[in-house]
Amino acid sequence: MAEPSYLTAVRESYDTVAVDYVERVPPPAEMDPLSRAMLAGFAELGRTAGLGPVADLGCGPGRVTAHLAGMGVSAFGVDLSPKMIGLARHAYPNLRFTEGSMTSLETGDDELGGILAWYSTHHTPPQWLPAVFAEFHRTLAPCGYLLWGDYVGDERLLPTQGYGRPVSYTSYLLPLDRTAGLLDQAGLVVTARLEQEPGGRVRRPHACLLARKPERP
């Protein structure tokens, strides 16, 4: 089966911008306080539950993966871009990073104690999100948690430049309620949400959703 064209565009674009991305995007320590708090809460839930490792999907250069590991979480990273994975492995040689797509994870059923999707789904066309969220549900252990964070809105963006380089990806900003509804349809129960208006370095509304895979009856 041929790879969806949007995945090819995302891979090629992030291979192009990888080095510039590291230079321009602030590290986790410089995130806004509320986003850092959501990550800390997610890390504590993962440590306490002890259900398995946490996958940082769309990990980029691995800084958030390392941030979770620094909070005592058994975390590994997955990204579509080989260049991003190369940077992550170089920067954090003691952590595991693999190339892969969140549409088809090389992870068994119920294996993950947690999934982090941190600003990594907005390049996914809305019609593909049910398949992505179904993969989240499949790979999460019962009672495992997903932390999703991303930009929100009702807009399709077609940038030609990103991080100072040419790019060919598309960004799809969805209303938060729609994303929450898609998670619910995938069998993931939203337990907390955070919405933030633009501020500081972030020029668009953004949000976090914490969701849980229910325990089996």
N, C-alpha and C positions, 0 to 999 in steps of 0.2 A: 504494500500500500504506500502510495506516494506521501511524503511529508506535507502537511498543510503549508501553504505558501507563507502564512504569517509567521510560522516558526522559523523558516529560512530567513525572513527579513529581520526578525529579532536577533537571531544568532549572528548574522553578518553585521548588523548595526552595532551590537555590543562588542563584537570582536574589534570593530573599528575604533570605538570610543573607550575601550577598557582602561588604558593608561590615563587618559584625560578624566575619566570618571573618578578614579582614585584621587586625583589631584583636586577635583572640584566639589565632590560630595563630602560633607562633613562626617566625621566618625560618630559612632553612637554616643560618645561622651558629650557631643555638642548638639544632640537632638533636643527638642523641646521637653520640658519636665514631664508632661503628661504622657508622651510617647515612651519615654524612658520608664515611667511608672508601669505602663501596660506591659512592657517587656519584662520588667522585674516581677510583676505578678504572674505572668505566664511562666517564667523560669521557676518561681516558687511552686506553682502548681505541678510542673513537671517533676521537680525534685521530690516533692511530697508523695506524688502518686507512684513513682517508680515503675512505670508501665513499659518502659523501653526508651530508646534514643529519640531525640528530637531532630527532625529534618528541617533545615532551613532551605526552602524551595525558592529558587531564583536568588541564590546567595551572593551573586556578583563576586567581588574580590574578597569575600569571607569575613568582613569586619563584624557584622552582626552575629554570625556564627561564633566567632571568637568571643564576642561580648557575652553570649549565652554560656559558652564554656567557662568564662571567667566567673559566672554566677553559679557554678557547680552543676551545670547541665551537661549530659552526654549528648553533644550536638555534632551533626555533620552537615555539609552543604552540598546542594545540587544546583547546577546551572546549565543552561543551554549553550553558553558561550565558552569554547575552549580557551580563549584568551583570558577570560575572567577566572576560570578554574586554574589556569597556570599562575596567575597573580595570587590567588588565594593559597595555593599550595606553597608558593615561594614565601609568602608572608607568615603562614601558620603551618609549618611542616609537621607539627604534632597532631593536627586535626585532619579529618577525612573529607575530601572534596571529590565529587564525581560529576562527569558530564551527563546530562539527562534532561528529559522533558517532563513537566508535571502532568502532561496528558497521558503518560504511560510510564509510571515509576517502576524501577527495578527493585521493588520492595514487596515482600509477601503480605498476605492479608493479616490485618490486626498486629502488625509488627512495631508500629511507632507509638511511643508515648505522647508525642506531640508533633505538630506541624506548624511552622512559621511561614506565612506567605506575606512578606513585608515589602510592599510596593512592587510586587512581582506579577500581579494578574491584570494590570490595566492594559497590557498589550494583547490580551486574549480577546478575540471577538466574542460578543455576548453569546452567540449560538454555541460556542465551545465551552463556556463556563460550566454547564451541567456535567460535561464529561470530566472536567478538571476537578470539580467538587466531588464527583463520584469516586475519583481516585483518592481524594483526601479521606473520604469515608471508608473506602476499602482498606487502606493501609493503616489507618488509626486503630489502635486497640480500643475495645470498649472502655468508656470513661476517659479516653484520651482527649486532649484539647487541641484546638486550632486557634492560633492568633493570626487574624487577617488585618492588614493595614494598607491603606491606599488612598489615592485621591478620589473624590466623589463629585458628582455633577450629573449633567445630561448632555454629553458633548462627545463628538468624535474629532480627534485632533490628528492632523497629517503633517507633522514637522518635517522639514528637509535638513535641519541642523539639530544636533544634540551634543552637548558638552564640547562645542566648538568643532565638531566633525560632521560630515554628511551622514544621514541616517535614512532608512526606508521603512521603519516600523510605523504603526498606527497606535494611538492611545484611545481607549474607550472609557470614558468616565460615566459611571452609572449612579443613579440615586442609591443612597445607602439602603433604603427599604427593599429595593430590588435585589441587591446582593444578599441581604439577610434572607429574603424569600427563597433565593436559589440555594442557599445553604440549608434552609429548612427542607426544601424538596429533596436534597441529597441525603437527608437523615441526620443532619448536624443541628443541634439545638443551640441557638444563640443565648448566652447567659449574661453578656455584658456588651455595652456599646459606648463608644466615645466619639463625638463629633467635634471638630475644631474648625474655626474660621481661619482664613489666611493670616499669617503673621510671621515676622522674622524672615528667615530664608524661604519659607514655604508660601508660595503666591496663589495657591488654590485651596479650597476647602478639602480637608482630609479627615479620615476616620479610622477607627479600629473596631473590629468585632471579635469577641471571644466566644467560641462555640465548642460544644462538647459532643462527642459521640456517645449515645446512650448506652447504658449497661444492657446486656442481653436479658430478655425476660427469663 
